[in-house]
């Protein structure tokens, strides 16, 4: 099972970026544990159903029903992992939106996130780069990975995971090892794939929140 480390808060005064990262890390680690929990339980359920089939191999009806349930468990797996991709992307989007709103208050900015017409994380990144002035983000490979995660997320949400574009499939294979099940054009997402996407999402958020803004903070009136 995949494990990583929860961030520790540094001593002294914390920046809003550090506070944001710490706060949203609870969501990332909750999803990581849920992914691991899902893998363990699916494996256990499949094992139980297979043992039931083997124990009743001479009883055709019981054996057949047990094997049907084994197949159902295996078909359950990619559906579960596809749903985690949607959740992970939504966490990244909500985290960055929250950070943008905090920056507007922290730096006393007249322009807000809602003034940008873009959608999703593209809007928040444009705001952070153009208004908060955190520096370049889009030339980094971590941004390229997030754009691919966004494409996968859209294929799941809007097309039920069906991908007929071979160029996109090649991109998904090369970046995250995701393929179709060989029978149709539906994305067959497994544990290893969703863990790679989990790492890409978390690393991207850490990268963005590591960038400092040169803008002065608004002084609180006393």
N, C-alpha and C positions, 0 to 999 in steps of 0.2 A: 504494500500500500504506500502511496505517495505521502510524504511528510515534509513540511517546511517549518520555518520558525516564525513565531509571532514577533512583530517589532517591539522593541523596548523604547520607552520614552526617554530622551536625553534629559540631563539635568539642566536647570536654568530656564529662562523664558522660552516658550515654545512658539514657533511660527504657526500661522494658520495652515500651512502646507503640512507640517508635522502633525498637527492636531487632526487634520482631515485624513491623513494616511492611517493614523492610529485608530480613529473612529471607524473607518470603513474596512479596516483589516478584520474586524469581528465578522462582517458579512462574508468576506472572502474565505475565512477559515471555517465558517459555518457551512458554506457550500462545499469546501474541500472535504470536510468530515462527512457530509451527506453523500458525496460521490463515493467515498470509500465504504460507507455504510451500505449503499445500494449495491456495490460490487460484491461485498461479503454476503449479503442476503440473497442476491440472485444466484450466486454460486451454490449457496447452501440449499436453496429451494430446488435448483436443478439436480443436485446430488440426491436429495430426498426422493424426488419423483423418479429418477433413474433407478435408485435402489428398489423402489416400489415395483417398478416394471420388471427388474431382474428377479425379484422374489416371487413374482406371479407369472413367470414366463410360460407356464403350462396352462394358465387361465387366459384365454385369448381376449376376452372382453376387458378384464382388469388390466392386462398388459397393454392393450391398445389404448385404453383411456389414459394410462400413466404416460405412455409415449407421446400422446397428444399434448398432455400437460407439460412435458419436457420441451417440446417444440414451442409451446406458448411462452414458456419462461425465456427461451432464447430469443424469441421475437420481441419480448418485452424489453430486453436489454438496450438495443439501439434507440428505442423510443425514450427511455429514461435518460440516456446520455444526451440525446438531442435537446431535451428540455433544459438540461443544465447549461447548454451553450446559450440559450435565450436568457436564462437567469444571470449568467456571468456578464453578458453584454449589458444587460439592464443595470447591473451594479456599477460597471464602469461609467455608464452614461450618467446615472444618478450621482455618483461620487464627483465627477467632473463638473456637473451642473451646480452641485452644492458648493464646490470650491470656487467656481466663478462668482456665485452670489456673495460668498464671504469676501472675495477679493474686492468686489465693488464697494462693500461697506468699509473694509480695512483701508483701502486707498482713496476713499471718497470719490469714486468715479461716477461721472454723469451718465456714461453709456453703460447699459446693462445687457445681460445675456439675451433678453427678449428683443433687443434691438437688432439682433442678427437673424437673418432669414434662413440660415442653413438648418439642417436637421441633425439630430443625434449627436455623437461625439465630435463630428466635424464642426458643429456650431460652437461647442465649448472650447475646442482647440483653437479655432479662429479667434475667439474672444480672448483667450489667454495669450496668444501670440501677438495679436494686433492691439489690444487694449491694455492688458496687464503687462505685456512686453517681457514674457519669460524667456524669449529666445526661440531658436528654431526647434521644431518638433517633427515636422513632416518629412525631413530628409533622413530621419532615423529609421532603421529597419523595424523597430518596435511599432512604429506607426503603420508601416506596410503590413505587418501581421494583423494589426487591429482592423485595417480595412478589409482584410480577407475574412476575419471573424465576422465582420459586419455583413459581408456577402453570404456567408454560411447561415448567419442568423436570419437574414431576409429570406433565404431559400426555405428555411424551416417554417418561419412564421407565415409567409405568403404563398408558399407552394407545397407545404406539407413535407418538405425535405426532398422533393423531386427536382433533380438537376439533369437537364438534357444537353447542356452546353459542355462539350468536351474540353474546351479551354479552361473553364472554371473547375471542372473535375480534376484536370491536371494540376491546377493551382492548389486545390485542396489536398491532393495526394502529396505534392512536393512539400507543402508547408506543415501540414498536421497529420499526414498519413491517412486521411479520410478517403474512403472509396464507397462505391455502391455495392450492393449485395450480390451482384452478378446476374440477378434475375430481372431486375428492372432498374430504373434510374433513381431510386431512393437512397439517400445517404445512409450508410451503415456505420454509425458512430459507435466506437467501442471505448472502454475505460481509458486505454492509453491515449486515444485521440482527445478526449475531453480533458485529461490531465494536462496535455500540451497546451490546450486552449486556456485552461485555468492559469497556467504559468505565464502565457503570453499576456493575458488580461492584467494579472497582478503586476508583472514586470513593467507594463506600459504605465499603469497608474503610478508606480514608484518612480519611474523615469520622469513623468510630467511633474509630480510633486517635489522632485529634487531640484527643479529649476527655480532660481530666485528672480524675483521682480526687482528692478531698480527703482520702482516708484516709492516715494516717501509715504509712511503711514500717516493717517489722519490723527492728530493729537486730540485726545479726549479732554473736553472742558471739565474743569473741576469747580 
